[in-house]
Structure formats: C-alpha cells, structure tokens
Amino acid sequence: MNKFWHFPAAMGGLINSINHAGLETFRGNALESLTREVCQNSLDAVKIENKPVIVEFSSFSIDKNKVPGIYELRDVFLKCQETWEGKNQQCENFLKKALKIVESSTMQILRISDFNTKGLEGAKGGELGSPWSSLVKEAGSSNKNDNSGGSFGIGKSAPFLNSKLRTLFYSSLDITGYESFIGVANIMSFKKNQYEITLGNGYYTYNRNSNAIPQQLFLDPGFVRTDTGTDIYVTAFEPSEDWEKEIIKSVLHNFFITIHKEKLVVKINGFEINNSNIKDLIMDLENTEENRHLKNYFNLLTTNQTIKITYPTKKYKDGITFDEGEATLFLINGEDLNRRVLMTRTTGMRIFEQKNISGSISFTGILMITGKNMNKIFKQMENPAHNEWSPDRYERNTKLAKKIYADLRAFIRNAVKEHFQEKIIDSMDAIGLNDFLPNKKLINMKGVNKTETLNSNIKQILNKEIDKESSIKKTLRRKGNSMDNIEDLLAGEYGITPTGNYGGNGLGKHSGGGNTGGGIQTPGGQNQLDGNVSGHLNKQRKQKPSHKPIQIVQRYVCIDKEQGKYRLHITSQKAIEYGQLIFKVIGEQSDFDLPIKHAITDDPTVTVEKYNANKIVLSSIPAKQPFIINVEIDYPNYCVMEVELYEN
C-alpha cells in the first residue's frame, strides 16, 4: 500500500498561517491543556463504566527515519519556507526550528495511550460525525453525547501545541476490531506549484480522500496494543525538564475527584496516580495557596464532617426540567478555608472555582452536576477551554440561561448561610447599630459582650438625633467615615456631640480617624487628596453611563484603612436585573475614579458579576431591600467616596 503526505489544495479558499483559534485557546499552558483535554476525551469514550479508564503518557526517542513520511514532510517545510519568507515572522521562526529538527538523527516522541475506551470508531469508512472523523477531519465539531465533558471539538488542538512540528499520528483499535492509523500535520498553507496553494492541514494516508491506513502504528519500542483504545504520537516533543511534574500537577488539580472515585488512573513514564495513592500525593504537595485549596477540596471528599445537599427539582420555560439530585453540593466549614465552591460536571474535571459567595463564613465546597438534563444545559454554557460558564453561550435562550445560572448560585449561597451562619454569629456583631455601626474598638473585641459595652445613653442620643433630623440622614447617604470611638462617630459622621449639639468643624484629612468630618452645618473639612500616596488616583474621573443614576440610600464604614477595606450598606429604590456601582473620590478641587481591587457581597440574592477600574457589576438587585457589599480599594488612606448606581 502506497502511503504519502496529502495536503489538499485551497482552490481559492482560506489561506492559513501557523496560528489559528483552536491553538490560541490553549496557548500559554500547553502541557496542562494537553493533560486536561486528553484525559477528558478518554473519559468520554469509556467502554466499561464500572472500571477505570487508564491514560498513559510515555516519552521515548527513536531514529528519525522511523517517523512515517519524514523526508516528504521535510520537503513540505521547505515549500512553506519559500511561500512565507519575508511575509510572516512567526511562520519563519516555526519553520527554522522545524527544519532543524527533521535534519537531526533522532526525534523525541510522546505516546499518549488510553485503555478501557472504545477506540476511534468510524475509521474504516471515515463517516462524517463518527468519533474518527470528528477528531481527525472535522473542525469545531463534536459528536459527543449530552453527558460528555467535551462539546466544541476544539480540545483536539491541544496536543498539536506540544509538537515542534505540529504533527501527530493517531493509531487505534476500536470496539469492532478495526485497526487504523493516520498522520495529521496542522501547519500552514503553502504553494504546491504555480497554480495551487494548500489549506495548511495535511494527512499521512493512502489515498486522496485522506482515509485512515488500515493497520496500527507502533513507534514506541516494546509497546503493542492488544486491547481497544487510542494511541496519540506527539512528534518532536521537547518540553521543559520538569514536564512529568507538570502533568502530575495537572492530573492532581484537575482530576482528583475522578481518580478518587476510581474512574481514572493516569501513568506518567511508569509513575502511576490512582485511588490508593492520590491522598498522599496531594498532602505531600508544597504549601502554596493553590495546593492548600486542593488539600481542602480533597479533605472535603474524605471527611465524615462533609454536608451533602442535593439540588431541588426545577422547572423552566422551553420544557427544561431538572430532577431532584441532578446536582449535589458538598460543604465543609472550618478555619482558613477558601470560601469557594469548585464547579464540576459529569467527568468530574475541575472547571472553575465559584467565588463571591460569602466574605464572612470560612468554608469550602464542591458542586457536582451529574444529571443528564442539567449537564446538557451547563455544557452549552461552557467555554472551549472548559474553565468558565457563560449564559451568553446558550444561544437558544440567553435570558433563560442567566436565570438558570443565577438559581444555581443562589442555591449555593443559601446552603452556605443555612448550614454555617449560626456558627459564626458571635463574630458578626461588628455590624452594629441599625444597619451597621463602624467602630474599631468593637471590631477588635471578642465574645458576645461586644454590644453590651455600648453606652446606653449614646445609643439613645444616636437614635433620637438621627430620627429627629432627616436632613442629616440625606447628607450621610452620600459620605461616611471611620472612627476610633463612639463619641468621634457621633461628632464626625452624624454631627452629634454627647451633649446633643450639632455642627462641629472637623479639620482632619482622613489620615488616621478622629474628628474627620467637616460637620453637618459647616462642612468645611479639608478632604483633599494626598499626592504623595501611591495608587491610581492620577486620572480624571471617567465618563459615566449616559442615563441617570438610580436613587439609592447608602452608607459606608472603613473596616481596614491600611488594606483599603470598606463595608457599604446600600438600598436601591428600584429593582434592577443588572446594574453597576460607580465609585469616585470627592476631592477639594476635582473628583477622581476610585479603583476597586476586590468586591464581595453576603446577600443571598445579589450577585457580584465582576469588578474592574471603578465599577462593580451586580445582578438581581432588589427594590427597597438593603444589602451589604464589602469592597477593597486601591487607596491606603481614608477617603470621602461617592457611590452611584446605574442600570445596565
């Protein structure tokens, strides 16, 4: 059988350079992406459900002449060089390295093999939509079912980034007993002759239809496949010296749930990660923040203190129904936990960590979506890199997807508060009088006697004077201060002295507490910006949205001046599905944007979607119902801030 490299002509079609969207999705993290995508694809092709899938990574070096079609491939690279010389620097750099590799005497290869899988079905006829065609011939296509992990058909690009020749060989024994192999070069268009230019993708095949060669390929000395599965040979595999450690790390962080459940075993050059040793491997990791989070997640899976909450039945429009238990939330609380929930779907692979759940409760959680209906919906929200859910990706009904996702996040928040809120109630008394009362002495005290230390006369004065003077309320809705004691709070923030007098002429510059306000009747305080303070307050305030702000009632208190942490109590006069809070610093001569470093809310309904520059984007803001949001600003001193709410 005559075998050769076939590069189809473009015939007036698209001309490709060395890079394309599929590759760029995984650039910058090639080895981790390779590990995630390969293991997920193998899990999606499991043959016997009650047995683990085995994925093996094995590197070896062979004589260059044993690589199928290597000399023909060298000629292709030379033609590419002629085509792109002086036209694209990235192409020239790639080709220079590739030609050096094909001229050397040996080549490093990475073999990735899976077992207890079905193999590449459809290789015999190359049927469109078959697993073989989807992997080898189709772009942006996936034939996987609704319970699978993959959905875009883009993950197959990840192995190419790990080949200095951008060339792979696929070999398979499928469940029908059919043996096949084919080479795929994912390079660039080049001129075949005066009249033809190629698409850029080439196939090592035996005919012009680029069909699979009907036999297995054995490049790794001593390896012979006798069971069903697939082998991927990554040519010119030249990673860093610690590549085994990188793959081990990726496996531990991304598939610890799957391995713990005995659904996956991974071997890296003979080193095996399985259910028996994964606990020790995780606990022996160095003490970095990322590894501490992993250890907490794994502890959550194994401790008897874990709380298990099943997702309730949900019914939506368009006939979408989630049965009870299609998702399960696992929670544990304790000291120094990360306040996040790891989100996973059917295969158990890490997708992302859901943050902004609670800023006061120390907990860790894992959400596992295992139900068919729920998995189908969230699979369509997932991005190609499988590390984010975005309702906008659900093209059928984006608004409905937002509702479904919001319900899931509300379920998580409510579960955390329901099970753990009471356990920390003694440490929550820092939020004092009415909405909250800022006081450093109270915040630093411990025990249930915090509120008992308040002088009852002061509380009576505070309540009496605030109720009596509505003008004071209106003024304080737009500014606030942090005090060292109750008397300073009344004098500086409310303009009330212990004897009931108003007004005060505070002269502070918001640099250390004390009498920091200008008083109510004569607001002449020197609340000016300090040019010597580092930060990003050197730009004029950016233009606000064109529409008018929503009327709000807001107060705020400084929790930690050095860290720039403030707590805001906000009430909107209008219900808003999506809105943004815009922050500015009120200076003596001009206003400036106030950079937001972090934002979180404890409210079970309001969600912090994102924050950047001087804006916080929120969703599900209720009408006339107060909520608290904690912010961290990029400014180390006290400041007078203004907050406005706009509807998106």
N, C-alpha and C positions, 0 to 999 in steps of 0.2 A: 504493500500500500504506500503510495507516494504521499509524504507529509511535507507541508510547507507553511510559511507565514503568509496569510492573506490579509491585505489591507484594502478594504472596499473603497472605491472612488466616491468623492463627494458629489460629482455630477451637478455642479452649480449650487450645492447646498452649503451648510455651515462649515466654516474652517475653524479648527480648534487649535488653541495654543497649549502650553504644557499644563495649565491650571484650568479647573472648572469647578462649578458649585459643589458637586459631590465631594471633591477632595478638600475644598476650602472649609467645609463643615467640620472636618476633623483635624485641620492643620493646627500645629502647636501642641498637640497632645497625641501624637501618632500611636505610641505603644499602648496607652490606656484605651484609646478608641479602638484599636485592634482587638484588645482583650475583651472589651465590653461587647463589641459587635459580633465577634466570632462566637463567644460563649452564648450570647442571646440567640443567635441563629441556630446553634446546635440544640439549645433547649426547645426551640420552636419545632424542631424536627425529631423529637423524641419518638422512639419506636415502642418501647415497653414502659408504660407510665410509672409502674411501681419499682423501677430500677433507675439508678442514677445515670445521667449522661456523663461520659468521660471525654474531656478535651485535653489533648496533649500538645505541648509546644516543645519541639526538639530542633536544635540547630546543629549543622554539620557543614563540612567543607568538602567539595568534590572537584574533580578535574573539570575545567571549563568545557571541554569537548563533550562531556556527558549531558550538558544542558541542551535540550532539543532545539534545533534551528539556530544555534548561537551565532554562526557565521552569517547567516541570512539576516539575523537581527542586527548584526554589526553594520551590514550594508544599508539597512533601513536608517540607522542612526546617522550614517554619513550623508544620506539623502536629506534627512531632516536638517542637518547642519548646513547644507547648501541652500536649502529653502529659507531658513530663518537667519542666516548670517547677516548681521547689521540691522536686523528688524525687531528683535526681541531679546533683551539681555537675559531674562530668565530661561528662555529656551537655550540660549548659547551656554549658560552655566550648567544646566542639566546635561546637555549633550557632551560637554567637555568631560564631565565626570563619568558618564555612561560609557563613552568610548574608551576611557582609561580602564574601566572595569572589564569590558569584553576583550580587551587586549591582554589582560593578565592570564596567568596559567591556571589559577584556581578561582572558585567562587563560593562565597558563603551563602547557605540556604537555610531558611526556617521552614520546617514542616509543621503544619497545624492539622491534627487529625482528630476526628470525633468518633465515638463508639456508642452503641445503643441509639443510633439515629437511622433514618430511612435512606440516606444517600440522596444523590441528585436524580430524582425521578424525572423522566421525560427526556433524558439524554439521547435515547435511541432515535426518536423521531424529531426531537427539537421542537415539540409542540409549544405554541405560544401560550403563556400563562403557566407552564409547568415549572416546578422548582428549578430545573436546569436552565430553562430559558430566562426565567426571572433573574437568576444570579449571573448568567454569562452574557446574554444578548440584550436584555431589556434595560432601558434607562428609566429611573424613577418609578419602577414597578415593583409591586409586592403582591404575591398571591396568597399570603398567609391568612389564616382564619382570624375571627374576632378575638380569640383567646390568646393570640400570639403576642410577643413583645414588640417585634418589628412591624412597621407599617408603610414606610416610604420607599423601600428598595434602595436607599442611599447608603446604608451601612456597609454594603459590599465595597464601597470605595475605600474604606479604612485600611485594608491590607495593602493597597497599592502605594500608600504613603510610606510604608515601611520597606519598599523595594527601591533601590537606587536606579533600577532600570524600569520602574513602573510596570513590571511584568510578573504575572502569576501563572501557575499551572494548577488546574483543578482536576483531580482524579477521584473516581467514585465507584463504589459497588452498591447499587440500590436494592430495594427490597424485592424487586423482580428478578434479581440475579444478574442484571446487565452491568457490564464493566465499561467505563469510559474515561477519557481524559481529553483536555483541550488547554491550549495556552491562550492567554489574553494579555495583550500589551496595550496599556492605557496611556498613550503618549501624545503625539501632536500630528496635525496634518502635515503632509509633505508632498512635493511634486514627484509623481511616479515617472512622468515623461512630459513632453511638451504640452500635452492636452489634458492630462488628468492630475488631479490633486486628491489626496485621500481624506477620509473623515478624521483619522487620527487613531481610531481603535483598530487593532489587528488581532487575528486569531491563528493559532497554530493548529491546523486542521488537515483534512484530506480532500476537501472539495470547495468549490466556490460559494457554497451555501454556508460555509463555516460550521459544519456539523462536528459533533464530538467524534474523536477517534475511538473505535470500539475495543479498547483494551485499557488496563490500568497503567499508570506511570509510577515506577519505583525509582526514585532518585536517591533516597536515603539508604545507604548500605545496611543490610540486615533487616530492613523493615519490609514486611509483606502483609498486605491486608487480606484477611480471610472472612471478616465479619462486615456487615453493611456499615456504611458511613462514607465520609468525605475526607479527602486529603487536600490541603492547600499548600503549595510550594511557593514561598516568597523568595524570589531570586534577589541576589545582591543585597542580602540582609546585613546591614552594617550599622547597628545601633551603638549606644554608649556601652561602656564596660559593665555597667550595673543593670543591664536590661532585664535579667532574671528577677532582680529585686523589684524593678518597676512593675513587671507583670504580676508578681506575687502580691505587691501592694494593691494593684488594681483589682485583683481577684478578691482579696480580703475586704476591701472597702465596698465593692460593687455587688458581690455575690455571697456575702456571708450568710444571708438568710437562706438562699438556695442550697448552699453547702450544708448548713446546719440541719435543714430538712431532708438531707440525703437525696437531693435531686441532681446534684452536680459534684463531680470530682475533677480536679484540674492537676495536670502534671507539667512541670517545667524542667526540662532537661533531667528527668528522673526524680525530681523532688515533687512529692505528692501533697496536695491540700485536700483534706476530706473531713467528714464529720467528727472523726476521732481526734484530730489534732488542731482543728481550727481555733478552738478556745485558747489553747496555749500559744498559738501563733499570734493571735490578736493581743493577748495580755502581755506578750513579750515585746510588743512594739514600743519604740521610744516614746517618751512622754511629751508629745506635741499636742496642740489643741485639737487638730484633726483626728489624731489617734485616740485621744481621750473621748471624743464624741463617739467614735466607733466602739470603744470599750463599753460605753454606756448603752449603746444600742444592743450590743451583744448580751450584756448583762440583763437587759430588758427581756430578751428571748428566753433566758435560762432561769431567772429567779422566780421563786414562788410568790413574790410580792407584786407581780405584774397584775394590773387590772385590765380586763378584756371587755371591750364594749362593741357590740355589733351595730352596724348601720341599719336604721329602720327602713321599712317599706316606703318608697317614694313613687309618686305618680305625677307625670308631667304631660304637657301637650305633645302632639305628634305621636301619641301612643307609646311614649317612653315610660317604662316602669322598672324600678329597681326592687327586687325582692329583699326581704329582711335578711341580713347577713351577707350581702354581696360585697361588703367591705367590713373589715374588722380593725378597730383601733386598740393598740396595746399601749398602756401608760404605766409609768412609774415615777414617783417623786422622791426627792432627797436633796442633799446639799450639792451645790456646784454643778448642777446639770445644765444642759444647753438650751432649754426652753424651746425646743424644736421638735417637729414630727417628720420622720423620714417617710417619704411617699414612695410606694412601690405598686406595681401591677402584677399580672399573673406569674411571670417568670421569677419574681422576687428581686429583680435587679434594681439597685438604687436609681431613682430618677432625680429627686432633689429633696432638699430639706425645707419644709414649710415653716417660715418664721412669723414674727408679729402675732403671736398667739397670746402670750401673757408676759408682761415685763416684771411681774412680781412673784409669780409662782415658779419654783425651781422643779422642773420635770423634764422627762424625755419620752418620746413616743414614736411608734411605727404604725403607719396606716398601710394595710394590705388590701388592695382591690382584687378580689378573686372571682366575683360573679361575672357571668357572661355578658349581661346587659350593661352593667356599669363599666366593665373593661372596654367594651365596644365604644362607648361614648368618650371615655377619657383617652383611649388610644388615638382617637381622631383629634384630640386637643394637644397631643404631644408633638414636640418639635423633632426634626430629623436626628438631632444629637441625643435624643431621649433624656434630656435634663431639664425640661420645663413643660408645664401645661399652660396653654393659652386658649381661652374660649374663642378668640377670633379665628382660630384654625378650624373650628367646627362650622363649615360653610353652610350646612343645611339650615341652621338657625342659631346665629351667634348670640342673640339675646337670651335664648333658652339655655345655651351652654353657660353663659355667665351666671344665670340663676342656679343651675346645677352645681357649678363650682362653688358659688357663694354658700349654698346649702351645706356642702361638704365641709367648708372651712368653719362655718357656724357650728356644725356638729362637733368638730374638734375643739373649738374654743369652749363651748358649753360643757363638754365632757371634762375638760381640764378643770374648769371652775367648779363644776358639780362635785368632783371627787377630791379636789385638793384645796379649795378656797378656805374652808373652815380650819384647816390645819395650820394656816399661817395668819389667822385673824389677829393674833396679838401683835404681829409685826406690821400690821396695816394701819395702825392708829395714827401714823404720821400725817394722814389726811384728816385734818381736824374740822373745826367749826363749820357747820352747814356744808357747803361744797367741799372746801378744804381750808385749813389754816396753816400757812407756812411758818415754821419756827424751828430753827436749827437745834435748839436745846431739846425740843420734843422729839425731833427726828433721831437724835443720837441716843436718847434714853431707851432703856429696855424694860420689858414687862408690861403688865396690864395697868399699871398705875400712871401711865403717861397722861391720860386725860384728867386724872384726879389731881395732878399738880397744877392745873389751871386755876387761877384765882377766880372765884365765882363772881366777884364784883366786876372784874374786867369783862367777863362774858356778858354780864347784864348790860354794861356800858356799850359793848360792841353791838349787841342785838338791838338795843334801844336806838342808838345813833344811826345805824345803817337803815333801820326801818323808818326812822324819822326823816332822813334827808335823802330823797330819791335822786337829787342832783349828784350826790356823792356816788351813788351806785352807777349812774350813767358815765361819770368820769372814769371810774375804776374799771369799767368794762374794756377799756382800751389801753390800760397800762397796769403794771404791778411791780412789786419789789420784794426782796428777801431781807428778813430782819434777824437780829440776834436775840431778841426777846419780845414779849407781848407788847410792852409799852412802845417800843420802836415801831412795831407793826401798826398800832393804832395811830401813832403820830405821823408816820411816813406814808403808809398806804391808804389809811382811811381818814387822815386829818383829824383824828380824835385823840386828845390827851387824856390821861387818867382822871382829870378833873372835869372832862366834858367839853373842853374848848376845842374849837376848830382852827384850821388855818396853819400854822407852822411854816417857817421859811427854811426848809432843809437846804443845806449848802453842799451836800455830798455829790460826788461824781460817779456813783455806782461802782466804787472800787473796793468796798470792804464792809458793806452792811451799814447799820446805824441809821442816822437820820438821812435817808437817801432821797426823799422826795422833795418836791417844791412846795408841798402843802396844797390844800384844796382851794383856799381863797386866793392865794398869791402864788401860782405855780411858776416861780422864777428860778427853779433849781438849774444848776449848770450841768445838764445831762448831755455833755458833748462827747464825741468820740475821741479816743486816745490814739493819736497817730503812731505812737511807739509800740502799740500792741500788734503782734503778728496775726495774720488771718487773711481773709479775703474781702475785707470791707473797703477796698480801694476803688470800687466801681460804683458808678451811679446806679440807682435803682432801675431795674429793667422794666420794660413796659408791661403793664398788667393786661389781663384779658379785656376786650373791648366792652363787654357787658358789665352791668352794675353788680357790685358785691351783694351777697345775701346778708340780711340783717342777722347778727349773732350777738349773744351775750357771752363774754369771755373774760376769764381771769387767769393769772398765771403766777407761779411761785418758783424761785430758784432753789433747786434741790442740792446742786453741787456746782459752786461757782468755777472752780478750777477745771472741771470737766465740761462746763457749759451745759449742764443738765437742768431743764425746766419742766414743770408739770403744768399743763393747761387744762382748764375746765371750760368747755365750750357748749353752748346751746344754740342750735340753728332754729330760726323761725320758720324754716321751710324744709320739707323732706326732699332729699337730693339723692339720686341714684349714684351719680359720680360727681365729685367736686374737688376743688383744690384749695388748700390753705396757702396763702402767700404771706411771707414774713418780711418785715423790714425793721431797721433800726431807726428810731427817731433821734436825729441829731439836732444840734442848735441851729445849724445853717442849712442842712440838707438831709435828705433821707437816703438810706443805703439798704441794699439787699442783705439779708441775714442768712448766711449759708447754713443749711441743715445737714448735719453729719449722720443722724440716725433718728428714727421716729417709730413709735410703737404705741398701741392702744390696748387697754384691758377690756374694752367694751365687747360684748359677745356678738353684736350685730355690725358695728362699724369696722371697716377693714382698711388698713394702710396698704394701698396697692403698690406705691413706690414713692421715693423722695429723691430729689436732686435740686441743686442750686438752692433757691429759697422757697421751694414749693414742696408740699406734701399732697399727694393724690389720695383721696379717700373714696370709699364706696359705701352705700347703704346708710347714709346719714339720716337719722330720724328727725321729725319736726318736734321742737319744743321738749326734747328729751336730752338732758345733759350727758356728755361723755367726756372722759379724761384721756388726754393724749400726752405721752412723755416724749420730749424732743431733746436732742443733743446738738448744740450749735457750735460753729467754729469761731468762738469768741470767748476768751478766758476771763473776762470781767463782767460785772453786772451791766446790763443794758436795758434801756427802755425800748420795748418792741411793740410793734403794731401788727395785728394778725387780721387778715381779711379772707372771707370765704367766697369763692366763685363757683358757679355751677358749670360743669363741662358741657 
